[in-house]
Amino acid sequence: MAINQHIIIKCEIGPFQRPTPLGIFDPRQKVTVELSNGERYSLFEFYPDEVSFNESEFIGLTLDEARRLKFEKDIKYLQSEKVISRY
């Protein structure tokens, strides 16, 4: 079975940032997952003021599906009034 076909059985998100302005220079949050074959991967980092994730969203997904979830949330954020009104 290819790596991309193994499913995510565990997910960790963190470290959590402190509220702004204290957390302005804190590291971005990271999504780390464990696959059904026991391997661990750091999937991506994100800014929690732009998108949010829940650990349970990743359980049962493949790596490709998890990356697609981030992509879709990024697109939704970029198309939101919150971003459009800045320009």
C-alpha positions as CSV (number, residue, x, y, z in Angstrom):
1,M,0.0,0.0,0.0
2,A,1.4,3.4,-1.0
3,I,2.1,6.0,1.8
4,N,-0.6,8.2,0.3
5,Q,-3.2,5.5,0.8
6,H,-2.6,5.0,4.6
7,I,-5.1,6.8,6.7
8,I,-4.5,9.3,9.5
9,I,-5.2,7.7,12.9
10,K,-3.9,10.5,15.2
11,C,-3.5,14.2,14.8
12,E,-1.9,16.9,17.0
13,I,-2.2,20.6,16.4
14,G,0.0,23.1,18.2
15,P,1.7,24.9,19.8
16,F,-1.2,27.3,20.4
17,Q,-0.4,31.0,20.0
18,R,-1.0,33.5,22.7
19,P,-3.5,36.2,22.0
20,T,-2.3,39.2,20.0
21,P,-0.3,41.4,20.7
22,L,1.7,39.0,23.0
23,G,1.6,36.1,20.5
24,I,2.6,38.2,17.4
25,F,6.0,36.5,17.2
26,D,4.9,33.0,18.4
27,P,5.6,30.1,15.9
28,R,2.7,29.2,13.6
29,Q,0.6,26.2,14.6
30,K,1.7,22.9,13.1
31,V,-0.4,19.9,12.1
32,T,1.4,16.6,12.9
33,V,-0.3,13.3,12.0
34,E,0.3,9.6,12.6
35,L,-0.7,7.2,9.8
36,S,-2.1,3.7,10.0
37,N,1.3,2.3,9.2
38,G,2.8,4.0,12.3
39,E,4.7,6.8,10.4
40,R,4.4,10.4,11.6
41,Y,4.4,13.4,9.3
42,S,4.4,17.2,9.9
43,L,1.7,18.1,7.3
44,F,1.8,21.9,7.3
45,E,1.9,25.1,9.4
46,F,-0.9,27.7,9.5
47,Y,-1.9,31.0,10.9
48,P,-4.8,30.5,13.3
49,D,-6.2,34.0,12.6
50,E,-6.7,33.0,9.0
51,V,-7.9,29.4,9.1
52,S,-8.8,26.9,11.9
53,F,-8.6,23.2,12.2
54,N,-9.9,20.6,14.6
55,E,-7.8,17.4,15.2
56,S,-10.9,15.3,14.5
57,E,-11.1,16.7,10.9
58,F,-8.0,14.7,9.9
59,I,-8.9,11.3,11.4
60,G,-9.6,8.8,8.6
61,L,-8.2,11.0,5.8
62,T,-5.2,10.2,3.6
63,L,-2.3,12.6,3.4
64,D,-3.5,13.9,0.1
65,E,-7.0,14.4,1.5
66,A,-5.6,16.3,4.5
67,R,-3.6,18.6,2.3
68,R,-6.7,19.2,0.1
69,L,-8.6,20.2,3.2
70,K,-6.0,22.9,4.0
71,F,-6.1,24.0,0.4
72,E,-9.9,24.4,0.4
73,K,-9.8,26.3,3.7
74,D,-7.1,28.6,2.3
75,I,-9.2,29.3,-0.8
76,K,-12.3,30.0,1.3
77,Y,-10.3,32.4,3.5
78,L,-8.8,34.2,0.5
79,Q,-12.2,34.6,-1.1
80,S,-13.8,35.9,2.1
81,E,-15.0,39.4,2.7
82,K,-12.4,39.6,5.5
83,V,-9.6,39.5,2.9
84,I,-11.3,41.2,0.0
85,S,-12.2,44.3,2.1
86,R,-8.5,44.9,2.9
87,Y,-8.0,45.8,-0.8
